[in-house]
Structure formats: C-alpha cells, structure tokens
Amino acid sequence: MTRPSLRHLQFPVSCASGRRYPELPHPYRNEFQRDRDRVVHARAFRRLEDKTQVFAAGVSDHFRNRLTHTLEVSQIARTVARVLELDEDFTEALALAHDIGHPPFAHAGEQELNRKMQRFGEHFDHNLHALRIVETFEHRYARFPGLNLTFEVREGIVKHSRDFELGEFRELDEFLPGQRPPLEAQLIDVCDEIAYNTADLDDAWSAGFLAVDALREGVPRFAELYSRAEMQFPGAPERIRFSEVVRSLLNWLVGSLIEGTYQAAEAAGMRDVEDVRCFRQRVATFPVEAQETNAQLKEMLRQHVYLSEAVASERSESTAKIARMFDFFLEHPERLPENYRRETDRQPLHRTVCDYIAGMTDGFFLRTYQQIFCGS
C-alpha cells in the first residue's frame, strides 16, 4: 500500500509570516514549537480544566472536560498530520489553542453571551474571543502584550472551523479572507468532530443516556463493530466491550479522515500550500461512508443527549445565571475587578462584562454568582 503522504502540502515553518512583535529565533525550538509551548503555559489553557464539555462536573469524576477534550483533539490531529507528513508542531499548536476561547458551561454559555451581546449590535464567538486572548488578555511577557503567536497560528485559531470573505468580519480582514487556511488548520475541525462524537458517545453511555440497541439501529457502523466485539470478546464485561467498540470506531474515523484527505488532495491535483489556499473548498474531509456515520453519530447524540431533559434543564439553569450576572455587572460596573474596570476606558462596558464572564471557569462563575446573589 502506498503511504498517503501529502508532504508537498505541508506548511513549511521556515515560511511562517512572523509575529506581530519581532523576536529573535530560539536556539533549539522552531516557531510553531514555541507557539505550542506558549499556549500550554497560558492561563486560558489551564482554565479549560474547569470548563464543561457536555456533562457538568459533580455528576462523575470520569467525564471529559474542555481540557481533556482538547488533549484528545491534539492526539488525533497529531496522528493524522504525522501519517500525511504535514507539520505536526503546527498542527499541535492549533489543536491545543482551538478551544481556549470557550466561556463557562460549554456551547450554552457561548449562545447566551452571544444573545446578550446582540442587544448592543455585537456578538460573541469563542474563536474570535480566543484570538483576543492570545493577542491581548494573556500577560506573561515584558516585551509585548498577549502571546505574540505566529500569523499562521492566529489565522488557524479563527479559521480552523470556518471560512469567511473580505468584510464579513472586519476585525479579521488581515487573516487572508476568501482563502482557505493551510491543511494543518483544516484538519483541526474534523479531528474535533471525531474527538467529541466518540467521547460524548462514551460518556453518554456511561451516564445511561444511550442504549446499545438504539445505537446499533441508528448507526450501522457501530452495529458492525459491536457484533465483531461480541464475537472477539464473548466473556468481556459490557463496559469493556463498549470501550473496544468506541476505540475501533475512533480508529476507523481517523483512518477514514487520512484516506479522504489524501484522495481529495490528489483528485484536485494540488502541488503546494498555495493550491490549498486557493482551492474552492476545504481538502480535509471524510470519504462518503465516514461522512454518513459521522452524521448518524451526531444525530444520535443530539436526540438522546444534547436535547435530553436532564441536559436541557442544566443548560437552561446555566444560561439563566449567565444572563442574570451579565445584567448585574451592567448595572453595577463598580463590582467588576479593578483590571476590568480599567478596560471600560477603551471599550464599551458590555464588551468588558462579556470578556469577564467568558474568562471564568464553571467553578469560579458559580462561586461569584453565590457571592453576588446569595451572600457568602
């Protein structure tokens, strides 16, 4: 079998466009390795440990949180990049940074902050917030604000999951609107889907939200893998057998992504990174069968988990608290921490309130809410 190499589409670190504030080269780390390490040492990265993925902390110590999810995405993305001979350091930096802009309480928190900002004709988006984190909010260096990441990593932060045209997001017009990001960045979005679909499947089954029979009926590939596991491990406990199926499903999806991306690039006749950027669509993709399975997994999780009464009730409670806290700080800006009060000199109060809440972990948010509304 021919190795599915796309080395000719690798983004060369030697061609990195540089940093907003010039720096001397490091003696033994390349530019993307430095970016990766800066993300890992950022406070925003550490806060992911106490941010919800799907199931809130307290129900079980074993469910994924936003940090463990990020590590799983990084693991998958590095594997794909290594097999395809793309830049693994670049891919890893992007994977580790892809969720640092998430607010507390997962997508429910993001949606509520967006609703609150729409009252002022603005919006909240976790990718745009991540860019502001790495460019402004992190304070670790004496020579410059933010993390001073390379252009390509900052571009990947805002474009890994979507493309945009010139003027669509005016604050992003410097990041080559109308062009696709490098292939390493394109991989992150699909690897993210693989990670959360398989992990949410595992967590949801453990929490009793999903039954094996429903999965076998709704996802033919799962049924096939489960039947195989029953034959191979007839005496194994159901928990172990289910883990084997999830592992096999994960491996199959990753292999499918490698195959689909290689085939798409070959079919398009791509010769270099510029061909990737100028192509009419993204190249990182599943083949048809894996696309169908991925969609089936999403639908099963949507019906049985994301829209379940338990998760919906928890989501409703969290969004109500975010809305109440947002309105409180609009009415009482003097209760904001001093460094955030200073921010109101250069930006509107509603943006400062949004930034403050978005940076909170779930635990800090709940403690702050308790202090404000319930006394301490």
C-alpha positions as CSV (number, residue, x, y, z in Angstrom):
1,M,0.0,0.0,0.0
2,T,1.3,3.4,-0.9
3,R,1.9,5.7,2.0
4,P,-0.7,8.5,1.8
5,S,1.8,11.3,2.0
6,L,0.9,15.0,1.5
7,R,4.4,16.3,2.4
8,H,4.3,18.6,-0.6
9,L,1.3,20.4,1.0
10,Q,3.0,20.8,4.4
11,F,3.2,24.3,5.6
12,P,6.9,25.0,6.0
13,V,7.8,26.5,9.3
14,S,10.6,28.4,7.5
15,C,7.8,30.3,5.7
16,A,5.9,31.4,8.8
17,S,4.9,35.0,8.3
18,G,6.3,36.1,11.6
19,R,4.9,37.6,14.8
20,R,3.2,40.9,15.4
21,Y,6.2,41.9,17.6
22,P,9.5,40.7,16.1
23,E,11.6,38.3,18.2
24,L,14.9,36.6,17.8
25,P,14.8,32.9,16.9
26,H,15.0,30.4,19.7
27,P,18.2,28.4,19.8
28,Y,16.6,24.9,19.6
29,R,12.8,25.3,19.1
30,N,11.2,26.2,15.9
31,E,8.4,28.9,15.7
32,F,5.5,26.5,15.9
33,Q,7.0,24.7,18.8
34,R,7.3,28.0,20.6
35,D,3.7,28.8,19.8
36,R,2.6,25.4,21.2
37,D,4.5,25.9,24.4
38,R,3.1,29.4,24.9
39,V,-0.4,28.1,24.6
40,V,0.2,25.3,27.1
41,H,1.6,27.8,29.6
42,A,-1.3,30.3,29.2
43,R,-3.8,30.7,32.0
44,A,-6.6,30.4,29.5
45,F,-5.4,26.9,28.7
46,R,-5.2,25.9,32.3
47,R,-8.8,27.2,32.9
48,L,-10.1,24.6,30.4
49,E,-9.8,22.0,33.2
50,D,-12.8,23.5,34.9
51,K,-15.0,24.2,31.8
52,T,-17.8,21.9,30.8
53,Q,-17.6,19.8,27.7
54,V,-21.1,18.2,27.8
55,F,-21.7,16.8,31.3
56,A,-21.1,19.2,34.2
57,A,-18.6,18.3,36.9
58,G,-20.1,16.7,40.0
59,V,-22.0,14.0,38.2
60,S,-18.9,11.9,37.7
61,D,-15.2,12.3,38.0
62,H,-14.7,10.5,34.7
63,F,-16.5,12.6,32.2
64,R,-14.5,14.7,29.8
65,N,-14.0,18.4,30.5
66,R,-12.8,21.0,28.0
67,L,-9.2,20.3,28.7
68,T,-9.3,16.6,28.3
69,H,-11.3,17.1,25.1
70,T,-8.6,19.4,23.9
71,L,-5.9,16.8,24.6
72,E,-7.9,14.2,22.7
73,V,-8.2,16.5,19.7
74,S,-4.5,17.1,19.8
75,Q,-3.7,13.4,19.9
76,I,-5.9,12.7,16.9
77,A,-4.7,15.7,14.9
78,R,-1.0,14.9,15.5
79,T,-1.6,11.3,14.4
80,V,-3.2,12.4,11.1
81,A,-0.6,15.1,10.5
82,R,2.2,12.6,11.1
83,V,0.8,10.0,8.7
84,L,0.2,12.6,6.0
85,E,3.6,14.1,6.6
86,L,2.2,17.5,7.4
87,D,3.8,19.8,10.1
88,E,3.0,18.1,13.4
89,D,4.2,21.0,15.5
90,F,1.9,23.4,13.7
91,T,-1.0,21.0,14.0
92,E,-0.4,20.5,17.7
93,A,-0.3,24.2,18.4
94,L,-3.6,24.7,16.6
95,A,-5.2,21.8,18.3
96,L,-4.2,22.9,21.8
97,A,-5.4,26.5,21.1
98,H,-8.7,25.7,19.4
99,D,-11.0,25.9,22.4
100,I,-9.3,28.4,24.7
101,G,-11.9,31.0,23.9
102,H,-14.8,28.9,25.3
103,P,-16.8,30.5,28.1
104,P,-18.2,28.5,31.1
105,F,-20.9,26.0,30.5
106,A,-20.0,24.8,27.0
107,H,-22.0,26.0,24.0
108,A,-24.9,27.0,26.2
109,G,-22.7,29.7,27.7
110,E,-21.5,30.8,24.3
111,Q,-25.0,31.1,23.0
112,E,-26.2,33.1,26.0
113,L,-23.3,35.5,25.8
114,N,-24.0,35.9,22.1
115,R,-27.7,36.7,22.9
116,K,-26.7,39.3,25.4
117,M,-24.2,41.0,23.0
118,Q,-26.8,41.1,20.2
119,R,-28.7,43.6,22.3
120,F,-25.8,46.0,21.5
121,G,-25.5,45.1,17.9
122,E,-22.4,42.9,18.6
123,H,-21.8,39.2,19.0
124,F,-19.8,36.7,20.9
125,D,-17.9,33.9,19.2
126,H,-15.4,31.6,21.0
127,N,-12.9,31.6,18.1
128,L,-12.8,35.4,18.0
129,H,-12.5,35.5,21.7
130,A,-9.6,33.1,21.5
131,L,-7.9,35.5,19.2
132,R,-8.3,38.3,21.7
133,I,-7.0,36.1,24.4
134,V,-3.7,35.3,22.6
135,E,-3.3,38.9,21.3
136,T,-4.3,40.9,24.4
137,F,-5.6,39.2,27.5
138,E,-2.7,36.9,28.4
139,H,0.1,38.9,30.2
140,R,3.3,36.8,30.5
141,Y,5.9,38.8,28.7
142,A,7.6,42.1,29.3
143,R,8.2,42.9,25.6
144,F,4.7,42.6,24.2
145,P,1.0,42.0,25.1
146,G,-0.5,38.6,24.6
147,L,1.4,35.5,23.5
148,N,2.7,37.0,20.2
149,L,2.0,33.9,18.2
150,T,2.9,33.5,14.6
151,F,0.4,34.8,12.0
152,E,-0.4,31.2,10.8
153,V,-1.4,30.0,14.3
154,R,-3.5,33.1,14.8
155,E,-5.1,32.6,11.4
156,G,-5.8,29.0,12.3
157,I,-7.5,29.9,15.5
158,V,-10.1,32.0,13.7
159,K,-10.4,29.9,10.5
160,H,-10.0,26.3,11.6
161,S,-13.7,25.7,11.6
162,R,-15.0,28.2,9.0
163,D,-14.0,30.4,6.0
164,F,-15.1,34.0,5.6
165,E,-15.0,36.6,3.0
166,L,-13.5,40.1,2.9
167,G,-15.5,42.4,5.2
168,E,-17.6,39.7,6.7
169,F,-15.6,40.1,10.0
170,R,-13.8,43.4,9.6
171,E,-11.6,42.7,12.7
172,L,-10.3,39.6,10.8
173,D,-9.6,41.2,7.4
174,E,-5.8,40.8,7.9
175,F,-6.2,36.9,8.0
176,L,-6.5,36.4,4.3
177,P,-10.3,36.4,3.9
178,G,-11.6,34.4,0.9
179,Q,-8.7,31.9,1.2
180,R,-8.7,28.5,2.8
181,P,-6.3,28.1,5.8
182,P,-3.3,25.6,5.5
183,L,-4.2,21.9,5.6
184,E,-2.9,21.6,9.1
185,A,-5.6,24.1,10.3
186,Q,-8.3,22.4,8.2
187,L,-7.6,19.1,10.0
188,I,-8.5,20.5,13.4
189,D,-12.2,20.9,12.7
190,V,-12.6,17.3,11.5
191,C,-10.4,16.0,14.3
192,D,-12.6,18.0,16.8
193,E,-15.7,16.2,15.4
194,I,-14.1,12.8,15.8
195,A,-13.0,13.6,19.3
196,Y,-16.3,14.9,20.6
197,N,-18.5,12.4,18.8
198,T,-16.6,9.3,20.1
199,A,-16.0,10.9,23.6
200,D,-19.6,12.0,24.0
201,L,-20.7,8.6,22.9
202,D,-18.5,7.0,25.6
203,D,-19.6,9.5,28.3
204,A,-23.3,9.3,27.4
205,W,-23.3,5.5,27.5
206,S,-21.7,5.6,31.0
207,A,-24.3,8.2,32.1
208,G,-27.1,6.0,30.9
209,F,-28.3,8.3,28.2
210,L,-27.7,5.8,25.3
211,A,-28.6,2.2,25.0
212,V,-26.6,-0.2,22.8
213,D,-29.7,-1.3,20.9
214,A,-30.6,2.2,19.9
215,L,-27.0,2.8,18.7
216,R,-27.0,-0.4,16.7
217,E,-30.2,0.6,15.0
218,G,-29.2,4.3,14.4
219,V,-25.5,3.8,13.4
220,P,-24.8,0.8,11.1
221,R,-21.1,1.1,11.5
222,F,-21.5,0.9,15.3
223,A,-23.7,-2.2,14.9
224,E,-21.0,-3.9,12.7
225,L,-18.2,-3.1,15.2
226,Y,-20.3,-4.2,18.2
227,S,-21.1,-7.6,16.5
228,R,-17.4,-8.0,15.9
229,A,-16.6,-7.2,19.5
230,E,-19.2,-9.7,20.7
231,M,-17.5,-12.5,18.7
232,Q,-14.0,-11.5,19.7
233,F,-14.7,-10.9,23.4
234,P,-17.7,-13.1,24.4
235,G,-16.8,-13.1,28.1
236,A,-15.8,-9.5,28.5
237,P,-18.0,-7.2,30.7
238,E,-20.2,-4.9,28.8
239,R,-18.2,-1.8,29.9
240,I,-15.0,-3.3,28.3
241,R,-16.8,-4.4,25.2
242,F,-18.3,-1.0,24.7
243,S,-14.9,0.6,25.1
244,E,-13.5,-1.7,22.5
245,V,-16.2,-0.6,20.1
246,V,-15.6,3.1,20.7
247,R,-11.9,2.6,20.2
248,S,-12.5,0.7,17.0
249,L,-14.9,3.5,15.8
250,L,-12.3,6.1,16.7
251,N,-9.6,4.3,14.7
252,W,-11.9,3.8,11.7
253,L,-12.8,7.5,11.6
254,V,-9.2,8.6,11.9
255,G,-8.2,6.3,9.1
256,S,-11.1,7.5,7.0
257,L,-10.0,11.1,7.5
258,I,-6.5,10.3,6.4
259,E,-7.8,8.4,3.3
260,G,-10.4,11.1,2.5
261,T,-8.0,14.0,2.8
262,Y,-5.3,12.3,0.7
263,Q,-7.8,11.3,-2.0
264,A,-9.3,14.9,-2.1
265,A,-5.9,16.5,-2.4
266,E,-4.8,14.0,-5.1
267,A,-8.1,14.4,-7.1
268,A,-7.6,18.2,-7.0
269,G,-4.0,17.9,-8.3
270,M,-2.6,20.0,-5.5
271,R,1.0,20.9,-5.7
272,D,1.7,23.2,-2.8
273,V,0.2,25.2,0.1
274,E,-0.9,28.0,-2.3
275,D,-3.1,25.4,-4.1
276,V,-4.6,24.5,-0.8
277,R,-5.3,28.2,0.0
278,C,-6.8,29.0,-3.4
279,F,-9.0,25.9,-3.8
280,R,-12.7,26.4,-3.9
281,Q,-13.4,24.2,-0.8
282,R,-11.6,22.5,2.1
283,V,-9.5,19.5,1.5
284,A,-9.6,17.9,4.9
285,T,-12.6,15.6,4.6
286,F,-14.1,12.2,5.2
287,P,-15.0,9.8,2.4
288,V,-18.7,9.3,1.9
289,E,-19.2,6.3,4.2
290,A,-17.5,8.0,7.1
291,Q,-19.4,11.3,6.4
292,E,-22.6,9.3,6.8
293,T,-21.5,7.6,10.0
294,N,-20.3,10.9,11.5
295,A,-23.8,12.4,10.7
296,Q,-25.5,9.4,12.3
297,L,-23.5,9.8,15.4
298,K,-24.3,13.5,15.6
299,E,-28.0,12.8,15.3
300,M,-28.0,10.1,17.9
301,L,-26.2,12.3,20.3
302,R,-28.4,15.3,19.5
303,Q,-31.6,13.3,20.2
304,H,-30.6,11.3,23.2
305,V,-28.1,13.5,24.9
306,Y,-28.0,17.2,23.9
307,L,-31.8,17.5,23.7
308,S,-32.4,15.3,26.7
309,E,-34.4,16.7,29.6
310,A,-31.5,16.4,32.0
311,V,-29.0,18.2,29.8
312,A,-31.6,20.8,28.7
313,S,-32.6,21.5,32.3
314,E,-29.0,22.0,33.3
315,R,-28.4,24.2,30.2
316,S,-31.4,26.3,31.0
317,E,-30.3,26.9,34.6
318,S,-26.7,27.8,33.5
319,T,-27.9,30.3,30.8
320,A,-30.3,32.0,33.2
321,K,-27.4,32.5,35.7
322,I,-25.2,33.9,32.9
323,A,-27.9,36.3,31.8
324,R,-28.5,37.5,35.4
325,M,-24.8,38.0,36.1
326,F,-24.3,39.9,32.8
327,D,-27.2,42.3,33.7
328,F,-25.8,42.7,37.2
329,F,-22.4,43.9,36.1
330,L,-24.0,46.3,33.6
331,E,-25.9,47.9,36.4
332,H,-23.0,47.7,38.9
333,P,-19.7,48.1,37.0
334,E,-18.1,49.1,40.3
335,R,-18.3,45.4,41.3
336,L,-16.0,44.4,38.4
337,P,-12.4,43.6,39.3
338,E,-10.2,46.6,39.1
339,N,-8.3,45.5,35.9
340,Y,-11.7,45.0,34.1
341,R,-12.9,48.4,35.3
342,R,-9.9,50.0,33.6
343,E,-10.8,48.2,30.4
344,T,-14.0,50.3,30.2
345,D,-11.9,53.4,29.4
346,R,-11.1,51.9,26.0
347,Q,-14.1,49.7,25.2
348,P,-17.8,49.6,25.9
349,L,-19.0,48.3,29.3
350,H,-21.0,45.4,27.7
351,R,-17.8,44.1,26.0
352,T,-15.9,44.3,29.2
353,V,-18.6,42.4,31.1
354,C,-18.7,39.8,28.3
355,D,-14.9,39.4,28.5
356,Y,-15.0,39.0,32.2
357,I,-17.7,36.3,32.2
358,A,-16.2,34.5,29.2
359,G,-12.9,34.1,31.0
360,M,-14.5,32.4,34.0
361,T,-14.3,28.7,34.7
362,D,-17.5,27.0,35.7
363,G,-16.4,26.8,39.3
364,F,-15.4,30.5,39.6
365,F,-18.6,31.5,37.9
366,L,-20.7,29.6,40.4
367,R,-18.7,31.0,43.4
368,T,-19.0,34.5,42.1
369,Y,-22.8,34.0,41.5
370,Q,-23.2,32.7,45.0
371,Q,-21.3,35.8,46.5
372,I,-23.4,38.3,44.5
373,F,-26.9,36.8,44.7
374,C,-26.8,34.5,47.7
375,G,-24.4,36.1,50.1
376,S,-21.2,34.4,51.4
